[in-house]
């Protein structure tokens, strides 16, 4: 669509705010066909009917006690993964992934942690709460997403944010975070890939958190229950856009990666 046509459509819309506007087809190209993308957790894929729909932005909404980040580690086994590491240095994340026996050859780290916390001379710097630095780190993230979009066109990839809570905690205007979410969303759709945003429950300002959950196509909600005898982790999938809602609750343990219990009694 030309710039002239876009401007005309906007002008017509503005001039007829109180009138019934005619239907106008503005869609010039079809969205990519969705196919199933495996997660590398076979029981989860079976529960999802073969995997997650391609082009899905997935929010992993996790209890901080659950070790939910291991889902991210295992997801890297399905395909090449661009791993945005901001809560910890990538070398420690890499070591943890290897400790579970997972391959790491297909992981490309984007080192947000060092860009935010470490100077060019290797010194730790306290940038927490610095609005200017926080805004720049979002710009740095968006710049890397644009590079990934160019590099990974036509490829089957994951984009992983460990964690997205890092961004929700930044001292920036909420509009900047909404812009970042939109860049992730558009990148995911255009590459027809999977993106995973790992966030901690009961941590963030509700309006911002709910806006993030609304934008995502899929929500994995992870809960941890503890009694005097054991700790029990549960995975629920309350949102699965474009598919029938998954009603089954999956119980899992962290052993050699994520091990899902197939028994029906989850009490």
Secondary structure, DSSP 8 states (H G I E B T S, - for coil): --HHHHHHHHHHHHHTTTS---------S------EE--S-HHHHHHTTSSEETTEEEEEEE-TTS-THHHHHHHTTSSEEEEEE-SS-HHHHHHHHHHTT---TTEEEEEHHHHHHB-TTS-B---TT-HHHHHHHHHHHHHHHHHHHHHSTTS-EEEEEETSHHHHTSSS-HHHHHHHHHHHHHHHHHHT-EEEEEEETT-S-HHHHHHHHHH-SEEEEEEEEE-SS-EEEEEEEEEETTS------EEEEESSSEEEE--S---
